[in-house]
Amino acid sequence: MDLRRWSGLCWLLGLSMLPSLAGAAGKCERLVVTGSPDAPPYLWRDPQDPKHLIGASADLLQQIAAELGLKVELLYAGKRSQALDEVRSGRMDMLADAPLTVSELESLDYIHPPLMENDYLVWTRKDSQLVYNQAQDLHGHPGAMSEKSRLTQPFRAFAEQQLSLVPMPNLTQAFQKLLLGEVQYVLAGRYAGMTMVETLGMTKDLLAHPQPIDKPGLFLAVSHNSACNDPWLRGQLAKKMTELPASGLTEAVLQRNLERWKAQLKNPASTQKQ
């Protein structure tokens, strides 16, 4: 083979590699992300900058994106249902705290494993006669939870069939109902429940049973209609999600955002009821 033919072949080979190299770099450098505006310490609206969302999910995603060379902006898009609509349509690229639901697989690509898990615990009065070891033990006993709770689909189906749960506008009212003896237990996320009980001054009266009754995942979910949705991005995010549990970063970020949320709860001007 002469030199000119060899050079031409190399040039053609170089051209054939360009798409794969471009794909490796991803289609975009900036992700517009949204999520629930009322789910601290994971995600909530920034009182100092209401157009943006803050929280543990936001901080983790920012760090992961920085490692991948991506810019991320976490924007408030309205209540949870409105945020989902924005991502479905592709007007925003990703949800930072999506619950895994079969119906949404038609419009979202879920990144596995989840960014975090939100353990739901059973809270009772300390003088309660209710013996709780597993979910079936709650059958026949009245309970309460915040209407904002996001449980897994299997547990929600079980609760609808087997449990007597009253949805309350927020955790404050649910715990007050428990303290008054109007219900025998409350289902609440580990950190949200712990913080609200402490804030309401109920620590001496209520206790949380350590065994989680449900562990819904908080997933990153990329819109099928997002220009950023490509195999490189999904693969890199999945890799980071796999590495995250062993890094110790999640717990540190959660604790930092718990303190941030508690500080806001002490300031009525920036408090958002849960």
Backbone bond lengths (Angstrom), bond angles and torsions (degrees), N, CA, C in turn:
res aa  C-N    CA-C-N  psi(-1)  N-CA   C-N-CA  omega(-1)  CA-C   N-CA-C  phi
1 M - - - 1.478 - - 1.532 108.56 -
2 D 1.363 116.84 128.18 1.459 117.89 -178.20 1.524 110.17 -78.88
3 L 1.330 114.17 170.03 1.463 120.62 -172.67 1.517 111.95 -64.37
4 R 1.346 117.94 -39.18 1.468 120.42 -178.78 1.526 110.97 -64.86
5 R 1.351 115.63 -42.45 1.467 118.32 179.90 1.531 110.45 -65.61
6 W 1.346 115.90 -40.38 1.473 120.30 178.31 1.531 110.96 -61.91
7 S 1.337 117.39 -42.12 1.471 121.41 179.40 1.524 110.57 -63.65
8 G 1.352 115.88 -40.80 1.459 119.41 179.62 1.505 112.19 -64.44
9 L 1.351 115.80 -39.74 1.457 120.14 179.22 1.526 110.55 -64.32
10 C 1.337 116.97 -42.76 1.473 121.12 178.59 1.516 111.17 -61.37
11 W 1.344 115.59 -39.58 1.477 120.13 180.00 1.525 110.25 -64.19
12 L 1.353 116.48 -42.78 1.464 120.62 178.98 1.523 111.38 -65.09
13 L 1.326 116.47 -40.48 1.458 120.11 177.73 1.529 110.74 -62.75
14 G 1.335 114.85 -39.33 1.466 119.54 178.45 1.514 111.41 -61.80
15 L 1.343 115.85 -42.21 1.466 119.64 178.94 1.524 110.84 -64.15
16 S 1.337 116.83 -38.31 1.464 119.36 -177.05 1.514 112.09 -67.18
17 M 1.341 117.60 -22.42 1.459 120.88 -179.29 1.522 112.77 -85.78
18 L 1.333 117.31 -15.28 1.465 119.94 -175.10 1.523 113.50 -58.59
19 P 1.332 121.38 -45.01 1.463 120.13 -179.63 1.523 112.96 -58.97
20 S 1.366 115.85 -41.46 1.454 117.68 -178.70 1.518 111.33 -67.76
21 L 1.321 116.77 -36.77 1.467 119.77 177.57 1.514 110.54 -66.98
22 A 1.324 116.12 -39.65 1.464 119.52 178.35 1.517 109.99 -65.18
23 G 1.352 115.43 -39.33 1.454 118.95 179.30 1.512 111.61 -64.05
24 A 1.352 116.37 -35.88 1.458 119.72 -179.45 1.521 111.59 -64.85
25 A 1.291 116.39 -28.18 1.465 119.73 -178.93 1.518 112.44 -82.79
26 G 1.330 116.66 -11.75 1.462 119.79 -179.27 1.513 111.23 84.55
27 K 1.333 115.89 163.49 1.456 120.56 -176.00 1.521 112.67 -89.85
28 C 1.321 117.65 -13.66 1.457 118.33 -176.81 1.519 110.11 -148.84
29 E 1.298 115.98 160.15 1.459 121.80 -179.89 1.517 111.68 -109.70
30 R 1.334 117.27 -4.08 1.462 120.54 -176.32 1.519 109.79 -136.88
31 L 1.331 115.41 127.29 1.458 121.87 177.67 1.520 109.58 -107.81
32 V 1.318 116.35 130.01 1.463 121.11 173.86 1.524 106.72 -99.88
33 V 1.322 115.34 117.75 1.463 122.05 -170.59 1.520 109.78 -121.83
34 T 1.325 116.01 148.77 1.458 120.31 175.55 1.524 108.92 -141.96
35 G 1.323 116.96 -173.49 1.453 121.28 -178.97 1.517 110.51 171.70
36 S 1.324 115.99 -162.88 1.463 120.95 -177.92 1.528 110.53 -68.92
37 P 1.334 117.11 133.64 1.462 119.69 -179.68 1.532 112.76 -90.31
38 D 1.347 117.05 5.61 1.472 119.83 -170.35 1.523 111.70 -142.56
39 A 1.335 117.33 41.68 1.463 120.15 -176.37 1.531 112.13 -131.08
40 P 1.343 118.07 54.08 1.463 118.96 177.32 1.528 110.70 -67.86
41 P 1.334 120.41 150.37 1.462 126.22 6.60 1.527 114.09 -87.34
42 Y 1.344 116.62 7.87 1.466 119.81 -175.65 1.524 111.95 -79.92
43 L 1.329 116.10 -47.73 1.461 119.39 -177.32 1.520 108.69 -158.98
44 W 1.337 115.83 131.51 1.453 119.90 174.35 1.527 109.66 -160.21
45 R 1.316 114.43 168.15 1.460 120.61 -175.20 1.523 109.90 -74.92
46 D 1.315 116.13 134.67 1.462 121.77 -178.84 1.526 110.00 -73.40
47 P 1.344 118.88 114.69 1.470 120.40 -179.51 1.539 112.51 -61.18
48 Q 1.331 116.06 -28.40 1.459 119.90 -178.91 1.529 112.78 -84.83
49 D 1.323 116.47 -18.04 1.466 121.80 -178.10 1.525 107.98 -149.52
50 P 1.342 117.83 77.52 1.472 122.51 -169.90 1.525 115.75 -60.28
51 K 1.322 117.71 -12.78 1.462 119.65 177.65 1.527 111.98 -76.77
52 H 1.335 116.52 -12.90 1.456 120.60 -175.28 1.528 111.66 -119.34
53 L 1.339 114.48 159.57 1.459 122.32 176.44 1.522 109.37 -107.51
54 I 1.329 115.58 145.25 1.452 121.86 177.37 1.528 108.55 -127.66
55 G 1.327 116.69 172.32 1.455 120.47 176.70 1.517 111.97 133.82
56 A 1.337 115.81 179.05 1.452 121.21 -177.05 1.532 111.83 -62.27
57 S 1.332 117.24 -42.55 1.467 120.04 178.99 1.526 110.80 -62.05
58 A 1.323 115.91 -40.50 1.466 120.87 179.35 1.524 110.88 -63.49
59 D 1.338 116.55 -46.08 1.462 120.40 -177.91 1.524 111.82 -64.57
60 L 1.341 116.43 -43.09 1.469 119.59 179.43 1.522 111.11 -63.38
61 L 1.328 115.94 -43.72 1.458 119.68 -178.91 1.528 111.16 -64.92
62 Q 1.323 116.61 -38.68 1.471 120.11 177.99 1.530 110.51 -60.96
63 Q 1.328 116.39 -43.21 1.467 119.49 -178.82 1.524 111.31 -67.30
64 I 1.331 116.38 -43.15 1.462 120.29 179.18 1.526 110.63 -62.47
65 A 1.329 115.88 -43.42 1.470 120.14 -179.68 1.520 110.99 -62.80
66 A 1.330 116.38 -40.14 1.468 119.97 179.48 1.528 110.76 -61.93
67 E 1.328 116.60 -39.07 1.472 120.31 178.28 1.524 111.82 -66.48
68 L 1.329 116.20 -26.24 1.470 120.58 179.36 1.531 112.59 -93.14
69 G 1.322 116.20 -0.34 1.456 119.72 -179.17 1.511 114.00 76.51
70 L 1.337 116.97 24.95 1.458 121.99 -179.93 1.522 110.78 -110.82
71 K 1.314 115.67 150.85 1.463 121.08 172.90 1.522 108.14 -100.46
72 V 1.325 115.90 138.00 1.453 120.99 -179.34 1.515 109.69 -126.10
73 E 1.328 115.82 135.03 1.464 120.78 173.97 1.521 107.80 -123.10
74 L 1.344 115.95 121.40 1.457 121.08 -179.62 1.519 109.02 -98.78
75 L 1.324 115.25 108.56 1.458 121.51 -173.32 1.520 112.31 -110.01
76 Y 1.317 115.54 144.94 1.459 122.19 172.76 1.527 108.41 -73.70
77 A 1.332 116.56 129.17 1.473 120.52 -178.34 1.522 111.54 -123.46
78 G 1.328 116.70 17.99 1.452 119.64 -176.92 1.515 110.33 102.32
79 K 1.324 116.69 -167.51 1.463 119.80 -179.47 1.527 110.23 -66.53
80 R 1.312 116.20 174.35 1.461 122.08 -171.53 1.531 112.84 -54.05
81 S 1.317 117.66 -44.30 1.467 120.95 -178.83 1.528 111.41 -65.45
82 Q 1.336 116.85 -36.24 1.461 120.37 178.13 1.521 111.12 -69.12
83 A 1.334 116.84 -38.45 1.462 120.75 177.32 1.529 110.39 -61.50
84 L 1.319 116.38 -41.90 1.462 120.79 178.42 1.525 110.99 -62.71
85 D 1.322 117.32 -41.55 1.467 120.71 178.46 1.520 111.77 -62.79
86 E 1.328 116.80 -39.47 1.470 120.82 179.57 1.527 111.02 -62.60
87 V 1.327 116.55 -39.02 1.468 120.02 -179.36 1.519 110.96 -77.19
88 R 1.321 117.81 -41.28 1.476 119.91 176.46 1.522 111.31 -53.09
89 S 1.331 115.59 -43.16 1.463 120.93 -174.89 1.523 112.36 -73.43
90 G 1.347 117.12 -19.40 1.455 120.71 -175.83 1.508 113.39 90.62
91 R 1.348 117.05 -0.74 1.466 118.93 176.17 1.526 110.24 -65.40
92 M 1.316 115.84 -29.16 1.459 122.34 170.02 1.521 107.57 -123.21
93 D 1.326 117.06 152.76 1.456 120.40 -169.87 1.522 114.82 -85.12
94 M 1.337 116.83 -34.22 1.460 118.25 -166.81 1.522 112.36 -151.99
95 L 1.339 115.78 148.24 1.454 122.54 166.73 1.522 107.99 -97.26
96 A 1.328 116.94 137.58 1.461 120.69 -178.12 1.519 112.71 -91.24
97 D 1.336 118.08 -11.42 1.466 120.13 -174.22 1.533 110.66 -145.71
98 A 1.308 116.41 49.45 1.468 120.03 -174.30 1.527 111.09 -77.57
99 P 1.344 117.57 132.73 1.463 119.89 170.25 1.519 108.64 -76.55
100 L 1.320 116.58 144.78 1.461 120.24 -178.38 1.528 109.70 -79.35
101 T 1.334 115.61 111.36 1.463 121.15 178.21 1.523 109.01 -130.35
102 V 1.317 115.85 136.90 1.468 121.37 -176.60 1.528 111.15 -59.05
103 S 1.329 117.31 -39.15 1.468 120.76 -176.28 1.520 112.48 -62.50
104 E 1.342 117.52 -28.26 1.463 119.91 -176.79 1.529 113.36 -84.48
105 L 1.335 117.62 -5.75 1.462 119.74 178.78 1.522 111.92 -64.15
106 E 1.326 116.97 -18.57 1.462 120.81 178.18 1.521 112.42 -75.34
107 S 1.335 117.14 -18.40 1.463 119.60 -176.64 1.529 113.96 -125.49
108 L 1.340 117.63 -11.34 1.463 120.54 -175.97 1.523 111.31 -131.05
109 D 1.334 115.89 145.09 1.463 122.22 169.19 1.521 107.93 -101.99
110 Y 1.335 116.60 114.14 1.466 121.21 -179.91 1.524 109.69 -83.45
111 I 1.322 116.08 136.22 1.458 121.73 177.08 1.522 108.55 -92.79
112 H 1.325 117.01 122.54 1.466 122.00 -179.33 1.529 109.99 -107.74
113 P 1.330 117.22 144.74 1.466 129.08 -5.22 1.533 111.49 -73.96
114 P 1.347 118.65 176.61 1.466 120.15 -178.39 1.517 112.13 -67.29
115 L 1.320 115.05 157.33 1.462 121.12 176.62 1.527 110.15 -61.36
116 M 1.334 116.03 -42.79 1.462 122.52 177.38 1.519 109.32 -152.87
117 E 1.333 116.13 166.51 1.463 121.81 171.87 1.521 108.55 -118.11
118 N 1.322 115.79 141.64 1.463 121.31 -179.93 1.529 108.00 -108.80
119 D 1.324 116.30 97.92 1.466 120.46 -179.84 1.521 110.44 -67.11
120 Y 1.325 116.01 126.98 1.469 120.68 173.42 1.521 108.77 -98.02
121 L 1.338 116.17 126.49 1.457 122.45 -178.63 1.522 110.64 -110.68
122 V 1.321 114.89 161.55 1.459 122.45 175.78 1.525 107.89 -98.53
123 W 1.333 116.02 121.80 1.463 122.28 178.44 1.529 109.03 -105.86
124 T 1.337 116.10 133.79 1.459 120.97 176.18 1.526 109.11 -133.19
125 R 1.325 115.92 169.05 1.456 119.93 169.76 1.537 108.28 -69.29
126 K 1.321 116.41 149.64 1.460 119.32 -179.84 1.529 112.06 -66.41
127 D 1.335 117.03 -24.92 1.465 120.17 179.36 1.530 112.14 -94.83
128 S 1.354 116.71 13.41 1.463 120.78 -176.85 1.522 111.50 -69.71
129 Q 1.336 116.04 144.47 1.465 122.59 175.37 1.538 111.08 -91.32
130 L 1.326 116.29 -1.60 1.467 120.55 -179.60 1.532 109.97 -69.99
131 V 1.315 116.75 125.06 1.468 121.81 176.99 1.528 108.10 -100.31
132 Y 1.326 115.97 116.10 1.465 119.82 -177.41 1.518 110.78 -118.79
133 N 1.321 116.45 122.48 1.460 122.72 172.14 1.529 111.56 -128.93
134 Q 1.338 115.59 -27.97 1.460 120.92 178.95 1.523 108.86 -148.53
135 A 1.328 116.00 166.58 1.462 120.93 -172.65 1.530 112.77 -57.28
136 Q 1.324 116.89 -36.65 1.468 120.23 -178.07 1.530 112.27 -61.94
137 D 1.349 116.75 -23.12 1.465 120.36 -179.22 1.526 112.14 -66.31
138 L 1.335 116.95 -16.80 1.468 120.65 -178.37 1.524 112.20 -87.60
139 H 1.313 116.24 -7.41 1.468 120.52 -178.95 1.534 110.13 -60.37
140 G 1.319 115.54 130.20 1.452 120.73 178.86 1.515 115.15 86.36
141 H 1.340 116.40 -0.48 1.466 120.57 178.98 1.534 109.07 -112.29
142 P 1.324 119.18 133.15 1.467 121.01 179.68 1.525 111.65 -71.68
143 G 1.333 116.09 136.37 1.457 121.33 179.61 1.512 111.15 -136.62
144 A 1.316 116.15 176.02 1.466 121.58 179.72 1.520 109.53 -144.00
145 M 1.321 115.45 159.20 1.465 121.88 173.73 1.518 108.14 -157.48
146 S 1.311 116.64 162.86 1.453 120.64 175.58 1.525 109.36 -69.76
147 E 1.329 116.32 140.66 1.468 119.59 177.51 1.525 111.53 -66.99
148 K 1.340 117.39 -11.56 1.461 121.80 178.27 1.529 112.41 -86.58
149 S 1.338 116.72 -3.43 1.465 120.71 -178.30 1.528 110.63 -60.81
150 R 1.329 115.15 141.13 1.467 120.49 177.21 1.518 108.04 -120.76
151 L 1.312 116.53 101.24 1.452 122.89 -178.14 1.525 109.64 -100.46
152 T 1.332 116.47 163.60 1.466 118.89 176.88 1.528 109.23 -67.81
153 Q 1.317 115.95 154.35 1.464 119.72 -179.74 1.527 112.88 -59.57
154 P 1.360 119.64 -42.92 1.467 118.66 178.58 1.533 112.73 -61.81
155 F 1.355 116.73 -41.85 1.466 118.00 -178.78 1.523 110.72 -70.27
156 R 1.324 116.84 -38.65 1.469 119.20 179.10 1.530 110.55 -60.91
157 A 1.327 116.48 -40.71 1.472 119.91 177.61 1.524 110.62 -63.83
158 F 1.345 115.97 -41.82 1.464 120.05 177.99 1.528 110.13 -62.64
159 A 1.339 117.05 -44.04 1.458 120.98 -177.79 1.522 111.85 -63.09
160 E 1.330 116.08 -39.72 1.466 119.74 179.95 1.522 111.89 -64.91
161 Q 1.323 116.73 -32.32 1.463 120.66 -177.14 1.529 113.19 -89.75
162 Q 1.351 116.35 -33.48 1.458 119.41 -168.76 1.532 115.37 -114.24
163 L 1.336 117.69 -20.39 1.462 119.47 -173.45 1.525 111.82 -113.79
164 S 1.316 114.95 158.45 1.473 121.56 176.57 1.525 107.76 -109.78
165 L 1.322 115.94 87.70 1.460 121.96 -175.63 1.521 111.11 -110.63
166 V 1.331 116.32 127.69 1.457 121.56 177.66 1.528 108.40 -98.29
167 P 1.341 118.91 119.82 1.468 119.91 175.98 1.529 110.49 -75.82
168 M 1.331 116.36 130.32 1.459 122.14 179.39 1.532 109.44 -112.41
169 P 1.340 117.75 154.78 1.470 119.89 -178.19 1.527 113.87 -58.24
170 N 1.339 117.42 -29.65 1.458 120.83 179.92 1.519 109.83 -158.73
171 L 1.329 116.31 171.98 1.463 120.85 -178.84 1.516 112.57 -67.64
172 T 1.311 116.74 -32.41 1.464 120.04 178.67 1.523 110.52 -54.71
173 Q 1.314 116.18 -50.13 1.467 120.29 -178.49 1.524 111.69 -69.00
174 A 1.326 117.14 -33.53 1.471 120.12 178.54 1.527 110.55 -64.49
175 F 1.335 116.47 -45.68 1.463 119.75 -179.66 1.536 111.82 -69.42
176 Q 1.316 117.08 -34.69 1.464 119.70 176.37 1.529 110.52 -63.34
177 K 1.310 115.99 -38.92 1.473 121.62 177.89 1.535 109.91 -62.98
178 L 1.339 116.54 -39.65 1.462 121.30 177.79 1.529 111.06 -66.53
179 L 1.313 116.51 -44.35 1.464 120.67 -179.12 1.527 111.36 -62.33
180 L 1.324 116.36 -35.12 1.469 121.00 179.72 1.531 112.78 -78.98
181 G 1.327 117.28 -6.00 1.451 121.11 179.42 1.513 114.48 81.68
182 E 1.335 117.39 12.42 1.467 121.05 -179.57 1.524 111.82 -77.83
183 V 1.341 116.84 -21.35 1.467 122.44 171.09 1.525 107.09 -134.38
184 Q 1.331 116.45 164.94 1.464 119.98 -177.08 1.524 113.37 -101.11
185 Y 1.336 116.47 -12.87 1.461 118.71 178.25 1.532 109.61 -158.77
186 V 1.319 114.20 162.47 1.468 121.96 174.91 1.517 107.77 -130.50
187 L 1.331 117.07 137.80 1.457 122.02 171.31 1.523 108.27 -96.91
188 A 1.327 116.33 126.64 1.470 119.89 -179.13 1.522 109.33 -151.58
189 G 1.318 115.88 149.94 1.451 121.13 173.69 1.521 110.21 -58.25
190 R 1.329 116.42 146.06 1.466 121.43 -175.70 1.534 111.86 -51.77
191 Y 1.315 117.08 -53.80 1.472 120.04 -173.07 1.522 112.09 -77.80
192 A 1.349 116.36 -39.82 1.461 119.14 178.61 1.531 110.00 -64.15
193 G 1.351 116.00 -43.68 1.459 119.64 179.62 1.520 111.93 -63.72
194 M 1.311 116.16 -47.00 1.462 121.37 -179.35 1.530 111.48 -58.53
195 T 1.311 115.90 -44.74 1.458 120.65 -177.79 1.519 111.85 -68.41
196 M 1.341 116.46 -42.14 1.458 119.10 -178.41 1.525 111.79 -69.38
197 V 1.326 117.65 -39.48 1.464 120.72 177.66 1.530 110.21 -61.49
198 E 1.327 115.50 -42.38 1.467 120.05 178.33 1.525 110.81 -65.20
199 T 1.313 116.79 -44.82 1.461 121.58 -178.02 1.527 111.68 -64.62
200 L 1.338 116.31 -36.65 1.458 121.51 -178.39 1.531 112.86 -82.61
201 G 1.336 116.77 -1.70 1.457 120.26 179.01 1.514 113.82 71.40
202 M 1.347 117.24 30.85 1.463 121.28 -176.45 1.526 112.81 -106.44
203 T 1.323 118.23 10.45 1.466 121.72 -174.91 1.524 112.79 -57.67
204 K 1.341 117.56 -35.88 1.470 121.11 -178.16 1.528 112.41 -77.04
205 D 1.323 116.39 -15.04 1.465 120.17 -174.17 1.523 113.92 -105.19
206 L 1.334 117.15 -27.17 1.465 121.01 -173.63 1.523 110.73 -119.52
207 L 1.331 115.38 154.33 1.465 119.53 175.60 1.522 109.66 -139.46
208 A 1.325 114.55 154.03 1.466 121.30 177.64 1.518 108.75 -106.40
209 H 1.325 117.64 130.25 1.459 122.01 176.00 1.534 108.19 -77.74
210 P 1.328 117.78 132.09 1.476 120.56 -169.67 1.523 115.61 -67.74
211 Q 1.333 118.39 -24.46 1.463 120.45 -177.21 1.531 110.72 -78.54
212 P 1.343 118.45 115.14 1.473 119.72 179.52 1.524 111.43 -61.44
213 I 1.317 115.99 139.19 1.458 120.73 176.91 1.527 110.95 -89.67
214 D 1.330 116.47 -21.18 1.460 121.87 178.25 1.527 107.99 -157.01
215 K 1.338 116.38 148.61 1.477 120.35 -178.06 1.527 110.09 -134.03
216 P 1.330 117.19 69.32 1.469 118.79 179.38 1.529 112.02 -66.05
217 G 1.317 115.79 136.95 1.458 120.70 177.46 1.526 111.49 -83.80
218 L 1.316 115.47 148.01 1.463 122.31 173.04 1.524 106.26 -105.66
219 F 1.329 116.33 103.38 1.458 121.75 -172.05 1.526 112.55 -98.19
220 L 1.324 115.35 148.20 1.460 120.19 161.75 1.519 106.82 -77.57
221 A 1.324 117.29 132.74 1.465 120.82 -178.76 1.522 109.07 -135.50
222 V 1.326 116.23 120.38 1.467 122.62 -176.48 1.524 109.67 -97.92
223 S 1.323 115.28 133.38 1.461 120.44 -179.44 1.527 111.75 -65.84
224 H 1.339 116.46 139.21 1.464 120.64 172.71 1.528 110.88 -61.50
225 N 1.324 116.43 -23.98 1.470 120.90 -177.38 1.519 113.28 -95.62
226 S 1.313 117.52 6.97 1.461 120.71 178.70 1.522 111.03 -82.48
227 A 1.329 116.33 135.48 1.469 120.80 175.65 1.529 111.15 -66.46
228 C 1.329 116.79 -17.72 1.463 121.33 -179.17 1.525 112.58 -85.67
229 N 1.327 117.34 -9.30 1.462 120.46 -175.23 1.523 110.01 -78.78
230 D 1.328 115.71 99.64 1.459 120.32 176.43 1.529 109.26 -140.61
231 P 1.340 117.89 165.59 1.469 120.79 -176.53 1.524 113.17 -58.11
232 W 1.335 117.22 -36.42 1.464 119.36 -179.25 1.521 110.88 -61.54
233 L 1.332 117.11 -49.25 1.464 120.68 -178.57 1.529 110.70 -62.23
234 R 1.322 117.18 -48.12 1.466 119.85 -178.71 1.524 111.17 -61.73
235 G 1.316 116.38 -41.06 1.465 120.53 179.91 1.516 112.65 -65.50
236 Q 1.332 116.28 -43.92 1.463 120.31 -179.75 1.528 111.49 -66.63
237 L 1.322 116.72 -40.41 1.468 120.02 178.60 1.529 110.67 -65.36
238 A 1.336 116.86 -42.11 1.464 120.29 178.35 1.523 110.88 -61.97
239 K 1.305 116.45 -38.84 1.474 121.10 178.06 1.530 110.11 -62.24
240 K 1.325 116.30 -45.23 1.463 120.54 179.20 1.531 111.46 -65.09
241 M 1.339 116.85 -38.66 1.462 119.95 179.06 1.536 110.39 -63.91
242 T 1.332 116.43 -35.50 1.462 121.26 179.79 1.524 110.99 -69.29
243 E 1.329 116.76 -36.14 1.467 121.59 -178.01 1.527 112.88 -78.86
244 L 1.328 116.35 -23.63 1.464 121.26 -170.07 1.534 114.83 -60.32
245 P 1.349 119.92 -45.34 1.465 119.11 -175.98 1.524 114.31 -56.71
246 A 1.323 117.39 -35.14 1.464 120.68 -177.04 1.530 113.02 -82.55
247 S 1.332 116.90 -9.85 1.467 120.02 -173.93 1.527 113.74 -79.24
248 G 1.339 117.03 -22.95 1.460 120.16 -175.98 1.517 113.27 80.34
249 L 1.313 116.37 -2.85 1.458 120.65 -175.83 1.528 112.13 -70.29
250 T 1.326 116.59 -37.67 1.465 120.40 -175.03 1.519 111.76 -58.41
251 E 1.324 117.49 -47.88 1.463 121.28 -177.85 1.523 111.17 -64.18
252 A 1.328 116.75 -40.91 1.466 120.33 179.28 1.524 111.10 -63.10
253 V 1.326 116.41 -43.09 1.463 121.07 179.95 1.530 110.55 -66.98
254 L 1.330 117.06 -39.54 1.462 120.57 177.95 1.527 111.12 -61.69
255 Q 1.320 116.73 -46.38 1.462 120.18 -178.89 1.524 111.14 -62.82
256 R 1.314 116.34 -40.08 1.463 120.05 179.50 1.528 111.10 -63.21
257 N 1.321 115.85 -40.74 1.465 119.20 -179.11 1.524 112.68 -77.28
258 L 1.333 117.32 -26.55 1.458 119.91 172.02 1.528 110.50 -61.91
259 E 1.314 115.67 -44.76 1.467 119.90 178.80 1.524 110.86 -65.07
260 R 1.310 116.52 -38.17 1.470 120.86 178.51 1.527 110.28 -63.59
261 W 1.335 115.98 -43.07 1.453 120.79 -179.95 1.531 111.05 -66.85
262 K 1.327 116.59 -43.89 1.468 120.27 178.91 1.527 111.02 -59.58
263 A 1.331 115.73 -40.25 1.463 119.61 178.85 1.524 110.81 -62.48
264 Q 1.336 116.53 -37.24 1.468 120.03 178.84 1.521 111.29 -70.95
265 L 1.346 117.09 -36.03 1.460 120.24 179.41 1.535 111.57 -64.62
266 K 1.319 116.56 -28.37 1.461 120.39 179.08 1.528 111.88 -76.24
267 N 1.330 115.39 -13.58 1.458 120.96 178.54 1.527 108.32 -109.47
268 P 1.321 118.88 101.03 1.484 121.56 -175.63 1.521 113.67 -53.66
269 A 1.309 117.59 -28.57 1.472 120.16 -176.87 1.521 111.38 -67.35
270 S 1.358 116.93 -23.87 1.460 118.72 -177.15 1.523 112.44 -115.53
271 T 1.331 116.92 8.82 1.458 120.43 -177.86 1.523 111.04 -76.09
272 Q 1.345 115.98 136.60 1.460 121.51 171.46 1.519 106.49 -120.14
273 K 1.321 118.34 118.55 1.455 121.80 -177.85 1.531 110.31 -63.94
274 Q 1.330 114.31 143.90 1.477 120.93 177.71 1.501 111.27 -107.74
